[in-house]
Amino acid sequence: MLRTPVRAPQANAYCERLVGTLRRECLDFLIPLSENHLRMMLQEWVRHYNQGRPHLSLGPGIPADTADSNKERAIRQLRTRARHRLPAHCEIRARPILGGLHHEYYLEKIAA
């Protein structure tokens, strides 16, 4: 087993980056009431981080497709054709994450 030096953040840069992001985006704003509550918060944040949060390295994209990938892929194609305009039959919806601390935005077709 290889141990990292004490107080040397560059020795394990990837871990330090993830822990810092977790702290800044989640734990600085929420107080876990128990270990079970902390686990639930972290599961929701990890899902948001891996599937819904835009990452700068991917441009405006998100890392993984969501469960409704076929429906959202079709809406994404509509969005790219329209460039910066919203299609007439779609509107923007928000899904709250961690009790409203973060939001995931998506296009939804309006029922005619």
C-alpha beads as a LAMMPS data file, in Angstrom:
LAMMPS data file: protein, C-alpha beads

112 atoms
111 bonds

1 atom types
1 bond types

-500.0 500.0 xlo xhi
-500.0 500.0 ylo yhi
-500.0 500.0 zlo zhi

Masses

1 110.0

Atoms # bond

1 1 1 0.000 0.000 0.000
2 1 1 1.330 3.414 -0.984
3 1 1 0.580 6.255 1.419
4 1 1 0.355 9.881 0.317
5 1 1 2.381 12.488 2.215
6 1 1 0.555 14.514 4.859
7 1 1 -0.616 17.975 3.737
8 1 1 0.543 17.508 0.159
9 1 1 -2.515 18.142 -2.047
10 1 1 -0.601 17.590 -5.307
11 1 1 0.241 14.043 -4.287
12 1 1 -3.344 13.015 -4.902
13 1 1 -4.697 15.794 -7.110
14 1 1 -7.722 13.947 -8.508
15 1 1 -9.000 12.986 -5.075
16 1 1 -8.382 16.475 -3.718
17 1 1 -10.287 18.003 -6.644
18 1 1 -13.293 15.712 -6.140
19 1 1 -13.386 16.226 -2.372
20 1 1 -13.103 20.004 -2.828
21 1 1 -15.923 20.044 -5.387
22 1 1 -18.093 17.902 -3.113
23 1 1 -17.459 20.228 -0.199
24 1 1 -18.072 23.450 -2.196
25 1 1 -21.193 22.236 -4.022
26 1 1 -22.861 20.155 -1.316
27 1 1 -21.442 19.933 2.185
28 1 1 -20.882 23.687 2.714
29 1 1 -24.647 24.244 2.371
30 1 1 -26.231 21.172 3.981
31 1 1 -25.888 19.767 7.471
32 1 1 -26.183 15.965 7.620
33 1 1 -28.267 14.852 10.574
34 1 1 -27.049 11.255 10.619
35 1 1 -24.806 8.882 8.700
36 1 1 -27.823 7.620 6.737
37 1 1 -28.801 11.195 5.825
38 1 1 -25.217 11.895 4.681
39 1 1 -25.243 8.756 2.506
40 1 1 -28.538 9.809 0.864
41 1 1 -27.185 13.324 0.204
42 1 1 -23.977 11.946 -1.310
43 1 1 -25.845 9.463 -3.527
44 1 1 -28.021 12.243 -4.924
45 1 1 -25.033 14.562 -5.421
46 1 1 -22.968 11.838 -7.153
47 1 1 -25.863 11.099 -9.532
48 1 1 -26.168 14.825 -10.288
49 1 1 -22.382 15.197 -10.726
50 1 1 -22.106 12.254 -13.147
51 1 1 -25.347 12.632 -15.109
52 1 1 -26.770 16.131 -14.896
53 1 1 -24.056 18.646 -14.162
54 1 1 -22.322 20.310 -17.123
55 1 1 -18.560 19.801 -17.140
56 1 1 -16.249 22.401 -18.696
57 1 1 -14.135 19.731 -20.390
58 1 1 -17.220 18.555 -22.339
59 1 1 -18.205 22.019 -23.569
60 1 1 -21.897 22.529 -22.838
61 1 1 -22.438 18.759 -22.558
62 1 1 -23.121 16.467 -19.640
63 1 1 -21.068 13.335 -18.898
64 1 1 -23.728 10.602 -19.203
65 1 1 -27.122 10.176 -20.820
66 1 1 -30.142 10.047 -18.534
67 1 1 -32.724 7.244 -18.424
68 1 1 -35.000 8.893 -21.016
69 1 1 -32.123 9.162 -23.472
70 1 1 -34.218 8.549 -26.622
71 1 1 -36.754 11.268 -25.796
72 1 1 -34.098 13.720 -24.655
73 1 1 -31.885 12.923 -27.656
74 1 1 -34.748 13.901 -29.991
75 1 1 -35.298 17.158 -28.071
76 1 1 -31.534 17.808 -28.086
77 1 1 -31.555 17.484 -31.882
78 1 1 -34.387 20.018 -32.067
79 1 1 -32.384 22.354 -29.848
80 1 1 -29.247 22.136 -31.994
81 1 1 -31.174 22.878 -35.181
82 1 1 -32.767 25.963 -33.614
83 1 1 -29.407 27.170 -32.229
84 1 1 -30.219 29.722 -29.500
85 1 1 -33.967 29.854 -30.090
86 1 1 -36.351 27.574 -28.259
87 1 1 -38.584 25.422 -30.482
88 1 1 -42.196 26.651 -30.389
89 1 1 -43.535 23.378 -29.003
90 1 1 -40.998 23.057 -26.133
91 1 1 -40.450 24.785 -22.811
92 1 1 -37.699 24.728 -20.216
93 1 1 -38.288 22.724 -17.032
94 1 1 -36.186 22.529 -13.870
95 1 1 -35.672 19.494 -11.638
96 1 1 -34.534 20.399 -8.087
97 1 1 -31.511 18.531 -6.716
98 1 1 -30.681 18.288 -2.990
99 1 1 -33.824 20.127 -1.925
100 1 1 -33.337 22.942 -4.445
101 1 1 -29.627 23.588 -3.817
102 1 1 -28.955 22.733 -7.480
103 1 1 -31.243 22.375 -10.488
104 1 1 -31.077 20.329 -13.671
105 1 1 -32.719 21.995 -16.659
106 1 1 -34.233 20.204 -19.628
107 1 1 -36.571 20.808 -22.551
108 1 1 -40.036 19.286 -22.457
109 1 1 -42.514 19.084 -25.301
110 1 1 -45.754 20.961 -24.666
111 1 1 -48.837 18.766 -24.913
112 1 1 -50.920 19.990 -27.823

Bonds

1 1 1 2
2 1 2 3
3 1 3 4
4 1 4 5
5 1 5 6
6 1 6 7
7 1 7 8
8 1 8 9
9 1 9 10
10 1 10 11
11 1 11 12
12 1 12 13
13 1 13 14
14 1 14 15
15 1 15 16
16 1 16 17
17 1 17 18
18 1 18 19
19 1 19 20
20 1 20 21
21 1 21 22
22 1 22 23
23 1 23 24
24 1 24 25
25 1 25 26
26 1 26 27
27 1 27 28
28 1 28 29
29 1 29 30
30 1 30 31
31 1 31 32
32 1 32 33
33 1 33 34
34 1 34 35
35 1 35 36
36 1 36 37
37 1 37 38
38 1 38 39
39 1 39 40
40 1 40 41
41 1 41 42
42 1 42 43
43 1 43 44
44 1 44 45
45 1 45 46
46 1 46 47
47 1 47 48
48 1 48 49
49 1 49 50
50 1 50 51
51 1 51 52
52 1 52 53
53 1 53 54
54 1 54 55
55 1 55 56
56 1 56 57
57 1 57 58
58 1 58 59
59 1 59 60
60 1 60 61
61 1 61 62
62 1 62 63
63 1 63 64
64 1 64 65
65 1 65 66
66 1 66 67
67 1 67 68
68 1 68 69
69 1 69 70
70 1 70 71
71 1 71 72
72 1 72 73
73 1 73 74
74 1 74 75
75 1 75 76
76 1 76 77
77 1 77 78
78 1 78 79
79 1 79 80
80 1 80 81
81 1 81 82
82 1 82 83
83 1 83 84
84 1 84 85
85 1 85 86
86 1 86 87
87 1 87 88
88 1 88 89
89 1 89 90
90 1 90 91
91 1 91 92
92 1 92 93
93 1 93 94
94 1 94 95
95 1 95 96
96 1 96 97
97 1 97 98
98 1 98 99
99 1 99 100
100 1 100 101
101 1 101 102
102 1 102 103
103 1 103 104
104 1 104 105
105 1 105 106
106 1 106 107
107 1 107 108
108 1 108 109
109 1 109 110
110 1 110 111
111 1 111 112
